[in-house]
């Protein structure tokens, strides 16, 4: 019976502290970008964003604005098979949209201080 009491107290303590930690981190708005996709998208989002002439033309013709581009960079999926992440001096990434923007793909060149959207591909 002693063991069951100890396990019960342990579980109560873990659940109360888990709830406290959840609310504490929620107010701090901390992000945990540990996956490869999340880290790549975050480094692209925090850099100065530039658009190539080809990308600007597609944006004008297809009614795609910078808000949709930002949404793709927030929720998109990086296709590492079509990307060149180790290319020097600027790595290149192929990012596909998710949910309602799954028909839009971006080809982005990420340098030290800038991220240039080279192509916008609409399927």
C-alpha positions in Angstrom: 0.0 0.0 0.0 2.9 2.4 0.7 4.0 2.1 -3.0 0.5 3.0 -4.3 0.4 6.1 -2.0 3.8 7.2 -3.3 2.8 6.7 -6.9 -0.4 8.6 -6.2 1.4 11.6 -4.6 3.9 11.6 -7.5 1.2 11.7 -10.1 -0.7 14.5 -8.3 2.5 16.5 -8.1 3.4 16.0 -11.7 0.0 16.9 -12.9 -0.2 20.1 -10.9 3.3 21.2 -11.9 2.6 20.4 -15.6 -0.4 22.7 -15.5 1.6 25.4 -13.9 4.4 25.1 -16.5 1.9 25.1 -19.3 0.4 28.4 -18.2 3.9 29.9 -17.4 5.2 29.1 -20.9 2.0 30.2 -22.6 2.4 33.8 -21.3 6.0 34.0 -22.4 5.1 33.1 -26.0 8.2 30.9 -26.2 8.7 28.8 -29.3 10.3 25.4 -29.5 11.8 25.1 -33.0 13.6 21.8 -32.7 12.6 20.1 -35.9 14.5 20.7 -39.1 11.5 22.3 -40.8 10.8 24.6 -37.9 14.4 25.8 -37.6 14.7 26.4 -41.3 11.5 28.3 -41.6 12.3 30.4 -38.5 15.7 31.4 -39.9 14.1 32.4 -43.1 11.3 34.4 -41.3 13.7 36.4 -39.2 15.9 37.6 -42.1 15.2 40.5 -44.3 12.9 39.3 -47.1 13.5 40.2 -50.7 11.6 39.3 -53.8 13.0 38.6 -57.3 11.4 40.1 -60.3 10.0 36.8 -61.3 8.4 36.3 -57.9 6.9 39.9 -58.0 5.4 39.2 -61.4 3.7 36.0 -60.2 2.4 37.8 -57.1 0.8 40.4 -59.3 -0.7 38.0 -61.7 -2.0 35.5 -59.1 -3.2 37.8 -56.4 -0.7 36.4 -53.9 0.3 39.0 -51.3 3.0 39.1 -48.6 0.5 37.9 -46.0 0.1 34.6 -47.9 3.9 34.3 -48.2 4.2 34.9 -44.4 1.6 32.2 -43.8 3.5 29.7 -45.9 6.7 30.6 -44.0 4.9 30.0 -40.8 3.0 26.8 -41.5 4.8 25.4 -44.6 6.7 22.3 -45.2 10.4 22.3 -46.4 11.0 19.7 -49.1 14.7 18.8 -48.4 14.8 16.5 -51.4 14.3 19.5 -53.8 16.4 21.8 -51.6 20.1 22.5 -51.6 20.8 23.3 -47.9 24.5 23.0 -48.0 25.1 25.2 -51.1 27.5 28.0 -50.6 27.3 31.0 -50.2 23.4 30.9 -50.1 21.4 27.8 -49.3 18.3 27.2 -51.4 15.0 25.8 -50.0 11.8 24.5 -51.6 8.9 25.2 -49.4 5.3 24.0 -50.0 2.3 25.6 -48.4 -0.1 23.8 -46.2 -3.9 23.6 -45.8 -5.6 26.2 -48.0 -2.2 27.3 -49.6 -1.0 23.8 -50.5 -1.1 24.8 -54.2 1.6 27.4 -53.7 5.3 26.6 -53.4 8.3 28.9 -52.8 11.9 28.6 -53.9 13.9 30.6 -51.5 17.6 31.5 -51.4 18.8 32.1 -47.8 22.0 34.1 -47.4 23.7 35.5 -44.2 21.4 38.5 -43.8 18.7 38.1 -46.4 16.2 35.6 -47.7 15.3 36.1 -51.3 12.1 34.5 -52.7 13.4 33.5 -56.1 10.3 31.7 -57.5 6.7 31.3 -56.6 5.2 28.1 -58.1 1.4 27.7 -58.4 0.1 24.2 -59.1 
